[in-house]
């Protein structure tokens, strides 16, 4: 099982959300810990991956050798890729 770490920017975004959205995002990330490559998609010309969570997207950096998932950024799907 992979370990999950959040950057300061991702934590800050989660704190701004209402409780229902926050729980939904965290539960999706927890489910992704078991088999992450079944739920994510590689971003084009980037070393990162994305996870769809309703109207939100999580940008992830996965280090398979160390079994670590770093949540780089979380945001609305319209603004996250800028």
PDB file of N, CA, C and O in Angstrom:
ATOM      1  N   UNK A   1       0.842  -1.177   0.000  1.00  0.00           N
ATOM      2  CA  UNK A   1       0.000   0.000   0.000  1.00  0.00           C
ATOM      3  C   UNK A   1       0.896   1.252   0.000  1.00  0.00           C
ATOM      4  O   UNK A   1       1.905   1.308   0.703  1.00  0.00           O
ATOM      5  N   UNK A   2       0.515   2.223  -0.781  1.00  0.00           N
ATOM      6  CA  UNK A   2       1.279   3.464  -0.907  1.00  0.00           C
ATOM      7  C   UNK A   2       0.992   4.398   0.264  1.00  0.00           C
ATOM      8  O   UNK A   2      -0.111   4.396   0.811  1.00  0.00           O
ATOM      9  N   UNK A   3       1.980   5.189   0.640  1.00  0.00           N
ATOM     10  CA  UNK A   3       1.786   6.244   1.636  1.00  0.00           C
ATOM     11  C   UNK A   3       1.342   7.503   0.923  1.00  0.00           C
ATOM     12  O   UNK A   3       1.698   7.722  -0.235  1.00  0.00           O
ATOM     13  N   UNK A   4       0.569   8.332   1.601  1.00  0.00           N
ATOM     14  CA  UNK A   4      -0.001   9.527   1.004  1.00  0.00           C
ATOM     15  C   UNK A   4       0.534  10.759   1.720  1.00  0.00           C
ATOM     16  O   UNK A   4       0.443  10.861   2.943  1.00  0.00           O
ATOM     17  N   UNK A   5       1.097  11.700   0.951  1.00  0.00           N
ATOM     18  CA  UNK A   5       1.608  12.956   1.495  1.00  0.00           C
ATOM     19  C   UNK A   5       0.991  14.119   0.736  1.00  0.00           C
ATOM     20  O   UNK A   5       0.731  14.014  -0.463  1.00  0.00           O
ATOM     21  N   UNK A   6       0.756  15.224   1.427  1.00  0.00           N
ATOM     22  CA  UNK A   6       0.163  16.419   0.830  1.00  0.00           C
ATOM     23  C   UNK A   6       1.171  17.561   0.864  1.00  0.00           C
ATOM     24  O   UNK A   6       1.894  17.723   1.847  1.00  0.00           O
ATOM     25  N   UNK A   7       1.223  18.357  -0.207  1.00  0.00           N
ATOM     26  CA  UNK A   7       2.019  19.582  -0.177  1.00  0.00           C
ATOM     27  C   UNK A   7       1.231  20.638   0.593  1.00  0.00           C
ATOM     28  O   UNK A   7       0.044  20.459   0.867  1.00  0.00           O
ATOM     29  N   UNK A   8       1.895  21.735   0.940  1.00  0.00           N
ATOM     30  CA  UNK A   8       1.239  22.817   1.677  1.00  0.00           C
ATOM     31  C   UNK A   8       0.099  23.413   0.856  1.00  0.00           C
ATOM     32  O   UNK A   8      -0.940  23.782   1.405  1.00  0.00           O
ATOM     33  N   UNK A   9       0.294  23.506  -0.446  1.00  0.00           N
ATOM     34  CA  UNK A   9      -0.731  24.070  -1.321  1.00  0.00           C
ATOM     35  C   UNK A   9      -1.979  23.190  -1.343  1.00  0.00           C
ATOM     36  O   UNK A   9      -3.098  23.704  -1.341  1.00  0.00           O
ATOM     37  N   UNK A  10      -1.799  21.878  -1.364  1.00  0.00           N
ATOM     38  CA  UNK A  10      -2.933  20.953  -1.368  1.00  0.00           C
ATOM     39  C   UNK A  10      -3.681  21.015  -0.033  1.00  0.00           C
ATOM     40  O   UNK A  10      -4.911  20.998  -0.013  1.00  0.00           O
ATOM     41  N   UNK A  11      -2.952  21.086   1.071  1.00  0.00           N
ATOM     42  CA  UNK A  11      -3.587  21.199   2.390  1.00  0.00           C
ATOM     43  C   UNK A  11      -4.391  22.487   2.503  1.00  0.00           C
ATOM     44  O   UNK A  11      -5.493  22.492   3.051  1.00  0.00           O
ATOM     45  N   UNK A  12      -3.842  23.568   1.988  1.00  0.00           N
ATOM     46  CA  UNK A  12      -4.510  24.863   2.042  1.00  0.00           C
ATOM     47  C   UNK A  12      -5.827  24.823   1.272  1.00  0.00           C
ATOM     48  O   UNK A  12      -6.832  25.365   1.733  1.00  0.00           O
ATOM     49  N   UNK A  13      -5.827  24.178   0.094  1.00  0.00           N
ATOM     50  CA  UNK A  13      -7.053  24.073  -0.693  1.00  0.00           C
ATOM     51  C   UNK A  13      -8.092  23.225   0.031  1.00  0.00           C
ATOM     52  O   UNK A  13      -9.275  23.564   0.028  1.00  0.00           O
ATOM     53  N   UNK A  14      -7.668  22.129   0.649  1.00  0.00           N
ATOM     54  CA  UNK A  14      -8.606  21.268   1.371  1.00  0.00           C
ATOM     55  C   UNK A  14      -9.265  22.000   2.540  1.00  0.00           C
ATOM     56  O   UNK A  14     -10.445  21.785   2.818  1.00  0.00           O
ATOM     57  N   UNK A  15      -8.520  22.853   3.218  1.00  0.00           N
ATOM     58  CA  UNK A  15      -9.077  23.597   4.352  1.00  0.00           C
ATOM     59  C   UNK A  15     -10.154  24.576   3.915  1.00  0.00           C
ATOM     60  O   UNK A  15     -11.058  24.882   4.693  1.00  0.00           O
ATOM     61  N   UNK A  16     -10.077  25.071   2.688  1.00  0.00           N
ATOM     62  CA  UNK A  16     -11.048  26.044   2.185  1.00  0.00           C
ATOM     63  C   UNK A  16     -12.372  25.394   1.791  1.00  0.00           C
ATOM     64  O   UNK A  16     -13.398  26.073   1.733  1.00  0.00           O
ATOM     65  N   UNK A  17     -12.364  24.100   1.522  1.00  0.00           N
ATOM     66  CA  UNK A  17     -13.560  23.414   1.051  1.00  0.00           C
ATOM     67  C   UNK A  17     -14.553  23.147   2.167  1.00  0.00           C
ATOM     68  O   UNK A  17     -14.206  23.144   3.348  1.00  0.00           O
ATOM     69  N   UNK A  18     -15.803  22.921   1.764  1.00  0.00           N
ATOM     70  CA  UNK A  18     -16.787  22.504   2.760  1.00  0.00           C
ATOM     71  C   UNK A  18     -16.540  21.046   3.127  1.00  0.00           C
ATOM     72  O   UNK A  18     -15.811  20.342   2.427  1.00  0.00           O
ATOM     73  N   UNK A  19     -17.131  20.600   4.200  1.00  0.00           N
ATOM     74  CA  UNK A  19     -16.835  19.279   4.753  1.00  0.00           C
ATOM     75  C   UNK A  19     -17.180  18.157   3.784  1.00  0.00           C
ATOM     76  O   UNK A  19     -16.441  17.177   3.693  1.00  0.00           O
ATOM     77  N   UNK A  20     -18.287  18.280   3.061  1.00  0.00           N
ATOM     78  CA  UNK A  20     -18.720  17.228   2.146  1.00  0.00           C
ATOM     79  C   UNK A  20     -17.708  17.017   1.018  1.00  0.00           C
ATOM     80  O   UNK A  20     -17.369  15.876   0.703  1.00  0.00           O
ATOM     81  N   UNK A  21     -17.224  18.102   0.409  1.00  0.00           N
ATOM     82  CA  UNK A  21     -16.231  17.984  -0.660  1.00  0.00           C
ATOM     83  C   UNK A  21     -14.899  17.471  -0.126  1.00  0.00           C
ATOM     84  O   UNK A  21     -14.233  16.666  -0.777  1.00  0.00           O
ATOM     85  N   UNK A  22     -14.512  17.937   1.060  1.00  0.00           N
ATOM     86  CA  UNK A  22     -13.251  17.505   1.663  1.00  0.00           C
ATOM     87  C   UNK A  22     -13.260  16.002   1.922  1.00  0.00           C
ATOM     88  O   UNK A  22     -12.279  15.317   1.632  1.00  0.00           O
ATOM     89  N   UNK A  23     -14.362  15.485   2.466  1.00  0.00           N
ATOM     90  CA  UNK A  23     -14.476  14.048   2.743  1.00  0.00           C
ATOM     91  C   UNK A  23     -14.438  13.248   1.443  1.00  0.00           C
ATOM     92  O   UNK A  23     -13.818  12.186   1.380  1.00  0.00           O
ATOM     93  N   UNK A  24     -15.099  13.758   0.412  1.00  0.00           N
ATOM     94  CA  UNK A  24     -15.121  13.071  -0.882  1.00  0.00           C
ATOM     95  C   UNK A  24     -13.720  12.979  -1.481  1.00  0.00           C
ATOM     96  O   UNK A  24     -13.333  11.927  -1.990  1.00  0.00           O
ATOM     97  N   UNK A  25     -12.963  14.063  -1.425  1.00  0.00           N
ATOM     98  CA  UNK A  25     -11.609  14.075  -1.988  1.00  0.00           C
ATOM     99  C   UNK A  25     -10.688  13.147  -1.204  1.00  0.00           C
ATOM    100  O   UNK A  25      -9.931  12.376  -1.794  1.00  0.00           O
ATOM    101  N   UNK A  26     -10.751  13.219   0.112  1.00  0.00           N
ATOM    102  CA  UNK A  26      -9.870  12.389   0.935  1.00  0.00           C
ATOM    103  C   UNK A  26     -10.206  10.906   0.775  1.00  0.00           C
ATOM    104  O   UNK A  26      -9.299  10.074   0.730  1.00  0.00           O
ATOM    105  N   UNK A  27     -11.487  10.562   0.689  1.00  0.00           N
ATOM    106  CA  UNK A  27     -11.843   9.153   0.512  1.00  0.00           C
ATOM    107  C   UNK A  27     -11.403   8.635  -0.854  1.00  0.00           C
ATOM    108  O   UNK A  27     -11.012   7.475  -0.975  1.00  0.00           O
ATOM    109  N   UNK A  28     -11.460   9.477  -1.880  1.00  0.00           N
ATOM    110  CA  UNK A  28     -10.976   9.071  -3.207  1.00  0.00           C
ATOM    111  C   UNK A  28      -9.470   8.848  -3.191  1.00  0.00           C
ATOM    112  O   UNK A  28      -8.972   7.903  -3.801  1.00  0.00           O
ATOM    113  N   UNK A  29      -8.752   9.713  -2.499  1.00  0.00           N
ATOM    114  CA  UNK A  29      -7.300   9.554  -2.398  1.00  0.00           C
ATOM    115  C   UNK A  29      -6.942   8.312  -1.590  1.00  0.00           C
ATOM    116  O   UNK A  29      -5.975   7.626  -1.920  1.00  0.00           O
ATOM    117  N   UNK A  30      -7.691   8.015  -0.551  1.00  0.00           N
ATOM    118  CA  UNK A  30      -7.444   6.811   0.251  1.00  0.00           C
ATOM    119  C   UNK A  30      -7.680   5.547  -0.581  1.00  0.00           C
ATOM    120  O   UNK A  30      -6.933   4.575  -0.460  1.00  0.00           O
ATOM    121  N   UNK A  31      -8.704   5.559  -1.416  1.00  0.00           N
ATOM    122  CA  UNK A  31      -8.987   4.412  -2.286  1.00  0.00           C
ATOM    123  C   UNK A  31      -7.864   4.238  -3.300  1.00  0.00           C
ATOM    124  O   UNK A  31      -7.539   3.117  -3.691  1.00  0.00           O
ATOM    125  N   UNK A  32      -7.282   5.338  -3.717  1.00  0.00           N
ATOM    126  CA  UNK A  32      -6.207   5.322  -4.704  1.00  0.00           C
ATOM    127  C   UNK A  32      -4.909   4.740  -4.127  1.00  0.00           C
ATOM    128  O   UNK A  32      -4.027   4.342  -4.888  1.00  0.00           O
ATOM    129  N   UNK A  33      -4.781   4.686  -2.815  1.00  0.00           N
ATOM    130  CA  UNK A  33      -3.561   4.188  -2.171  1.00  0.00           C
ATOM    131  C   UNK A  33      -3.306   2.714  -2.454  1.00  0.00           C
ATOM    132  O   UNK A  33      -2.150   2.296  -2.522  1.00  0.00           O
ATOM    133  N   UNK A  34      -4.344   1.929  -2.619  1.00  0.00           N
ATOM    134  CA  UNK A  34      -4.190   0.490  -2.779  1.00  0.00           C
ATOM    135  C   UNK A  34      -3.647   0.152  -4.166  1.00  0.00           C
ATOM    136  O   UNK A  34      -2.630  -0.532  -4.279  1.00  0.00           O
ATOM    137  N   UNK A  35      -4.310   0.621  -5.217  1.00  0.00           N
ATOM    138  CA  UNK A  35      -3.874   0.394  -6.600  1.00  0.00           C
ATOM    139  C   UNK A  35      -3.980   1.709  -7.359  1.00  0.00           C
ATOM    140  O   UNK A  35      -4.969   1.930  -8.059  1.00  0.00           O
ATOM    141  N   UNK A  36      -3.005   2.575  -7.244  1.00  0.00           N
ATOM    142  CA  UNK A  36      -3.140   3.912  -7.824  1.00  0.00           C
ATOM    143  C   UNK A  36      -3.240   3.925  -9.342  1.00  0.00           C
ATOM    144  O   UNK A  36      -3.944   4.770  -9.895  1.00  0.00           O
ATOM    145  N   UNK A  37      -2.569   3.031 -10.024  1.00  0.00           N
ATOM    146  CA  UNK A  37      -2.548   3.088 -11.477  1.00  0.00           C
ATOM    147  C   UNK A  37      -3.866   2.656 -12.113  1.00  0.00           C
ATOM    148  O   UNK A  37      -4.045   2.821 -13.320  1.00  0.00           O
ATOM    149  N   UNK A  38      -4.778   2.113 -11.339  1.00  0.00           N
ATOM    150  CA  UNK A  38      -6.103   1.769 -11.844  1.00  0.00           C
ATOM    151  C   UNK A  38      -7.017   2.996 -11.879  1.00  0.00           C
ATOM    152  O   UNK A  38      -8.017   2.997 -12.596  1.00  0.00           O
ATOM    153  N   UNK A  39      -6.685   4.038 -11.114  1.00  0.00           N
ATOM    154  CA  UNK A  39      -7.561   5.192 -10.970  1.00  0.00           C
ATOM    155  C   UNK A  39      -7.028   6.463 -11.614  1.00  0.00           C
ATOM    156  O   UNK A  39      -7.780   7.425 -11.768  1.00  0.00           O
ATOM    157  N   UNK A  40      -5.772   6.495 -11.989  1.00  0.00           N
ATOM    158  CA  UNK A  40      -5.158   7.735 -12.437  1.00  0.00           C
ATOM    159  C   UNK A  40      -4.831   7.703 -13.916  1.00  0.00           C
ATOM    160  O   UNK A  40      -4.885   6.659 -14.566  1.00  0.00           O
ATOM    161  N   UNK A  41      -4.490   8.880 -14.433  1.00  0.00           N
ATOM    162  CA  UNK A  41      -4.102   9.012 -15.836  1.00  0.00           C
ATOM    163  C   UNK A  41      -2.874   9.902 -15.906  1.00  0.00           C
ATOM    164  O   UNK A  41      -2.790  10.901 -15.192  1.00  0.00           O
ATOM    165  N   UNK A  42      -1.921   9.550 -16.761  1.00  0.00           N
ATOM    166  CA  UNK A  42      -0.686  10.314 -16.930  1.00  0.00           C
ATOM    167  C   UNK A  42      -0.989  11.613 -17.663  1.00  0.00           C
ATOM    168  O   UNK A  42      -1.743  11.618 -18.636  1.00  0.00           O
ATOM    169  N   UNK A  43      -0.402  12.716 -17.198  1.00  0.00           N
ATOM    170  CA  UNK A  43      -0.545  13.993 -17.875  1.00  0.00           C
ATOM    171  C   UNK A  43       0.448  14.073 -19.031  1.00  0.00           C
ATOM    172  O   UNK A  43       1.582  13.607 -18.914  1.00  0.00           O
ATOM    173  N   UNK A  44       0.027  14.656 -20.129  1.00  0.00           N
ATOM    174  CA  UNK A  44       0.862  14.764 -21.320  1.00  0.00           C
ATOM    175  C   UNK A  44       2.004  15.738 -21.056  1.00  0.00           C
ATOM    176  O   UNK A  44       1.788  16.822 -20.514  1.00  0.00           O
ATOM    177  N   UNK A  45       3.196  15.358 -21.430  1.00  0.00           N
ATOM    178  CA  UNK A  45       4.437  16.143 -21.289  1.00  0.00           C
ATOM    179  C   UNK A  45       4.641  16.658 -19.862  1.00  0.00           C
ATOM    180  O   UNK A  45       5.032  17.806 -19.650  1.00  0.00           O
ATOM    181  N   UNK A  46       4.372  15.796 -18.902  1.00  0.00           N
ATOM    182  CA  UNK A  46       4.558  16.133 -17.495  1.00  0.00           C
ATOM    183  C   UNK A  46       4.885  14.857 -16.730  1.00  0.00           C
ATOM    184  O   UNK A  46       4.433  13.779 -17.119  1.00  0.00           O
ATOM    185  N   UNK A  47       5.652  14.951 -15.662  1.00  0.00           N
ATOM    186  CA  UNK A  47       5.942  13.733 -14.887  1.00  0.00           C
ATOM    187  C   UNK A  47       4.811  13.364 -13.922  1.00  0.00           C
ATOM    188  O   UNK A  47       4.910  12.363 -13.213  1.00  0.00           O
ATOM    189  N   UNK A  48       3.747  14.153 -13.890  1.00  0.00           N
ATOM    190  CA  UNK A  48       2.670  13.972 -12.918  1.00  0.00           C
ATOM    191  C   UNK A  48       1.487  13.198 -13.499  1.00  0.00           C
ATOM    192  O   UNK A  48       1.386  12.975 -14.705  1.00  0.00           O
ATOM    193  N   UNK A  49       0.596  12.798 -12.585  1.00  0.00           N
ATOM    194  CA  UNK A  49      -0.622  12.088 -12.927  1.00  0.00           C
ATOM    195  C   UNK A  49      -1.805  12.896 -12.415  1.00  0.00           C
ATOM    196  O   UNK A  49      -1.642  13.783 -11.577  1.00  0.00           O
ATOM    197  N   UNK A  50      -3.004  12.589 -12.922  1.00  0.00           N
ATOM    198  CA  UNK A  50      -4.200  13.259 -12.431  1.00  0.00           C
ATOM    199  C   UNK A  50      -5.213  12.237 -11.951  1.00  0.00           C
ATOM    200  O   UNK A  50      -5.294  11.121 -12.464  1.00  0.00           O
ATOM    201  N   UNK A  51      -5.977  12.643 -10.963  1.00  0.00           N
ATOM    202  CA  UNK A  51      -7.058  11.825 -10.433  1.00  0.00           C
ATOM    203  C   UNK A  51      -8.332  12.652 -10.498  1.00  0.00           C
ATOM    204  O   UNK A  51      -8.388  13.751  -9.947  1.00  0.00           O
ATOM    205  N   UNK A  52      -9.346  12.135 -11.160  1.00  0.00           N
ATOM    206  CA  UNK A  52     -10.630  12.836 -11.248  1.00  0.00           C
ATOM    207  C   UNK A  52     -11.441  12.563  -9.994  1.00  0.00           C
ATOM    208  O   UNK A  52     -11.596  11.417  -9.573  1.00  0.00           O
ATOM    209  N   UNK A  53     -11.960  13.641  -9.402  1.00  0.00           N
ATOM    210  CA  UNK A  53     -12.811  13.526  -8.213  1.00  0.00           C
ATOM    211  C   UNK A  53     -13.981  14.472  -8.422  1.00  0.00           C
ATOM    212  O   UNK A  53     -13.993  15.575  -7.876  1.00  0.00           O
ATOM    213  N   UNK A  54     -14.956  14.052  -9.203  1.00  0.00           N
ATOM    214  CA  UNK A  54     -16.093  14.911  -9.517  1.00  0.00           C
ATOM    215  C   UNK A  54     -15.642  16.139 -10.273  1.00  0.00           C
ATOM    216  O   UNK A  54     -15.014  16.023 -11.326  1.00  0.00           O
ATOM    217  N   UNK A  55     -15.954  17.330  -9.749  1.00  0.00           N
ATOM    218  CA  UNK A  55     -15.550  18.566 -10.416  1.00  0.00           C
ATOM    219  C   UNK A  55     -14.136  18.999 -10.025  1.00  0.00           C
ATOM    220  O   UNK A  55     -13.662  20.043 -10.472  1.00  0.00           O
ATOM    221  N   UNK A  56     -13.473  18.214  -9.205  1.00  0.00           N
ATOM    222  CA  UNK A  56     -12.115  18.522  -8.769  1.00  0.00           C
ATOM    223  C   UNK A  56     -11.111  17.578  -9.424  1.00  0.00           C
ATOM    224  O   UNK A  56     -11.458  16.487  -9.875  1.00  0.00           O
ATOM    225  N   UNK A  57      -9.864  18.026  -9.462  1.00  0.00           N
ATOM    226  CA  UNK A  57      -8.774  17.195  -9.953  1.00  0.00           C
ATOM    227  C   UNK A  57      -7.633  17.253  -8.950  1.00  0.00           C
ATOM    228  O   UNK A  57      -7.365  18.302  -8.365  1.00  0.00           O
ATOM    229  N   UNK A  58      -6.972  16.139  -8.754  1.00  0.00           N
ATOM    230  CA  UNK A  58      -5.783  16.083  -7.903  1.00  0.00           C
ATOM    231  C   UNK A  58      -4.599  15.753  -8.795  1.00  0.00           C
ATOM    232  O   UNK A  58      -4.640  14.788  -9.559  1.00  0.00           O
ATOM    233  N   UNK A  59      -3.548  16.549  -8.701  1.00  0.00           N
ATOM    234  CA  UNK A  59      -2.318  16.305  -9.434  1.00  0.00           C
ATOM    235  C   UNK A  59      -1.388  15.534  -8.497  1.00  0.00           C
ATOM    236  O   UNK A  59      -1.079  15.994  -7.398  1.00  0.00           O
ATOM    237  N   UNK A  60      -0.951  14.366  -8.941  1.00  0.00           N
ATOM    238  CA  UNK A  60      -0.195  13.457  -8.087  1.00  0.00           C
ATOM    239  C   UNK A  60       1.193  13.198  -8.657  1.00  0.00           C
ATOM    240  O   UNK A  60       1.384  13.168  -9.873  1.00  0.00           O
ATOM    241  N   UNK A  61       2.147  13.013  -7.774  1.00  0.00           N
ATOM    242  CA  UNK A  61       3.486  12.562  -8.135  1.00  0.00           C
ATOM    243  C   UNK A  61       3.664  11.208  -7.457  1.00  0.00           C
ATOM    244  O   UNK A  61       3.640  11.118  -6.229  1.00  0.00           O
ATOM    245  N   UNK A  62       3.843  10.158  -8.251  1.00  0.00           N
ATOM    246  CA  UNK A  62       3.918   8.806  -7.707  1.00  0.00           C
ATOM    247  C   UNK A  62       5.341   8.295  -7.822  1.00  0.00           C
ATOM    248  O   UNK A  62       5.927   8.287  -8.904  1.00  0.00           O
ATOM    249  N   UNK A  63       5.892   7.867  -6.692  1.00  0.00           N
ATOM    250  CA  UNK A  63       7.221   7.281  -6.645  1.00  0.00           C
ATOM    251  C   UNK A  63       7.044   5.797  -6.326  1.00  0.00           C
ATOM    252  O   UNK A  63       6.947   5.406  -5.162  1.00  0.00           O
ATOM    253  N   UNK A  64       7.003   4.980  -7.376  1.00  0.00           N
ATOM    254  CA  UNK A  64       6.703   3.551  -7.226  1.00  0.00           C
ATOM    255  C   UNK A  64       7.749   2.806  -6.421  1.00  0.00           C
ATOM    256  O   UNK A  64       7.415   1.887  -5.673  1.00  0.00           O
ATOM    257  N   UNK A  65       9.010   3.188  -6.562  1.00  0.00           N
ATOM    258  CA  UNK A  65      10.075   2.499  -5.840  1.00  0.00           C
ATOM    259  C   UNK A  65       9.962   2.653  -4.342  1.00  0.00           C
ATOM    260  O   UNK A  65      10.322   1.747  -3.591  1.00  0.00           O
ATOM    261  N   UNK A  66       9.462   3.802  -3.897  1.00  0.00           N
ATOM    262  CA  UNK A  66       9.334   4.072  -2.464  1.00  0.00           C
ATOM    263  C   UNK A  66       7.911   3.884  -1.954  1.00  0.00           C
ATOM    264  O   UNK A  66       7.659   4.055  -0.761  1.00  0.00           O
ATOM    265  N   UNK A  67       6.973   3.534  -2.839  1.00  0.00           N
ATOM    266  CA  UNK A  67       5.554   3.384  -2.496  1.00  0.00           C
ATOM    267  C   UNK A  67       5.004   4.658  -1.854  1.00  0.00           C
ATOM    268  O   UNK A  67       4.418   4.622  -0.772  1.00  0.00           O
ATOM    269  N   UNK A  68       5.206   5.789  -2.547  1.00  0.00           N
ATOM    270  CA  UNK A  68       4.778   7.096  -2.042  1.00  0.00           C
ATOM    271  C   UNK A  68       3.945   7.808  -3.101  1.00  0.00           C
ATOM    272  O   UNK A  68       4.298   7.820  -4.280  1.00  0.00           O
ATOM    273  N   UNK A  69       2.837   8.400  -2.667  1.00  0.00           N
ATOM    274  CA  UNK A  69       2.027   9.276  -3.514  1.00  0.00           C
ATOM    275  C   UNK A  69       2.066  10.658  -2.883  1.00  0.00           C
ATOM    276  O   UNK A  69       1.695  10.825  -1.721  1.00  0.00           O
ATOM    277  N   UNK A  70       2.515  11.652  -3.646  1.00  0.00           N
ATOM    278  CA  UNK A  70       2.550  13.037  -3.172  1.00  0.00           C
ATOM    279  C   UNK A  70       1.452  13.793  -3.903  1.00  0.00           C
ATOM    280  O   UNK A  70       1.452  13.863  -5.132  1.00  0.00           O
ATOM    281  N   UNK A  71       0.512  14.363  -3.146  1.00  0.00           N
ATOM    282  CA  UNK A  71      -0.542  15.181  -3.729  1.00  0.00           C
ATOM    283  C   UNK A  71       0.038  16.575  -3.917  1.00  0.00           C
ATOM    284  O   UNK A  71       0.180  17.331  -2.956  1.00  0.00           O
ATOM    285  N   UNK A  72       0.372  16.912  -5.158  1.00  0.00           N
ATOM    286  CA  UNK A  72       1.029  18.169  -5.466  1.00  0.00           C
ATOM    287  C   UNK A  72       0.038  19.316  -5.398  1.00  0.00           C
ATOM    288  O   UNK A  72       0.327  20.360  -4.815  1.00  0.00           O
ATOM    289  N   UNK A  73      -1.140  19.122  -5.999  1.00  0.00           N
ATOM    290  CA  UNK A  73      -2.122  20.204  -6.059  1.00  0.00           C
ATOM    291  C   UNK A  73      -3.515  19.615  -6.207  1.00  0.00           C
ATOM    292  O   UNK A  73      -3.698  18.567  -6.826  1.00  0.00           O
ATOM    293  N   UNK A  74      -4.491  20.302  -5.632  1.00  0.00           N
ATOM    294  CA  UNK A  74      -5.896  19.949  -5.778  1.00  0.00           C
ATOM    295  C   UNK A  74      -6.609  21.222  -6.198  1.00  0.00           C
ATOM    296  O   UNK A  74      -6.329  22.299  -5.672  1.00  0.00           O
ATOM    297  N   UNK A  75      -7.533  21.101  -7.148  1.00  0.00           N
ATOM    298  CA  UNK A  75      -8.258  22.283  -7.577  1.00  0.00           C
ATOM    299  C   UNK A  75      -9.438  21.949  -8.445  1.00  0.00           C
ATOM    300  O   UNK A  75      -9.683  20.790  -8.780  1.00  0.00           O
ATOM    301  N   UNK A  76     -10.173  22.992  -8.808  1.00  0.00           N
ATOM    302  CA  UNK A  76     -11.305  22.855  -9.702  1.00  0.00           C
ATOM    303  C   UNK A  76     -10.800  22.459 -11.073  1.00  0.00           C
ATOM    304  O   UNK A  76      -9.712  22.874 -11.470  1.00  0.00           O
ATOM    305  N   UNK A  77     -11.553  21.677 -11.795  1.00  0.00           N
ATOM    306  CA  UNK A  77     -11.072  21.154 -13.072  1.00  0.00           C
ATOM    307  C   UNK A  77     -10.805  22.240 -14.097  1.00  0.00           C
ATOM    308  O   UNK A  77     -10.015  22.025 -15.016  1.00  0.00           O
ATOM    309  N   UNK A  78     -11.443  23.408 -13.969  1.00  0.00           N
ATOM    310  CA  UNK A  78     -11.226  24.503 -14.923  1.00  0.00           C
ATOM    311  C   UNK A  78      -9.894  25.194 -14.721  1.00  0.00           C
ATOM    312  O   UNK A  78      -9.293  25.675 -15.682  1.00  0.00           O
ATOM    313  N   UNK A  79      -9.421  25.251 -13.478  1.00  0.00           N
ATOM    314  CA  UNK A  79      -8.236  26.049 -13.155  1.00  0.00           C
ATOM    315  C   UNK A  79      -6.976  25.237 -12.871  1.00  0.00           C
ATOM    316  O   UNK A  79      -5.886  25.807 -12.809  1.00  0.00           O
ATOM    317  N   UNK A  80      -7.095  23.959 -12.703  1.00  0.00           N
ATOM    318  CA  UNK A  80      -5.973  23.167 -12.189  1.00  0.00           C
ATOM    319  C   UNK A  80      -4.820  23.041 -13.163  1.00  0.00           C
ATOM    320  O   UNK A  80      -3.671  22.934 -12.735  1.00  0.00           O
ATOM    321  N   UNK A  81      -5.086  23.049 -14.447  1.00  0.00           N
ATOM    322  CA  UNK A  81      -4.025  22.788 -15.426  1.00  0.00           C
ATOM    323  C   UNK A  81      -3.293  24.054 -15.879  1.00  0.00           C
ATOM    324  O   UNK A  81      -2.379  23.970 -16.700  1.00  0.00           O
ATOM    325  N   UNK A  82      -3.674  25.209 -15.366  1.00  0.00           N
ATOM    326  CA  UNK A  82      -3.012  26.477 -15.758  1.00  0.00           C
ATOM    327  C   UNK A  82      -1.621  26.595 -15.219  1.00  0.00           C
ATOM    328  O   UNK A  82      -0.948  27.596 -15.463  1.00  0.00           O
TER     329      UNK A  82
END
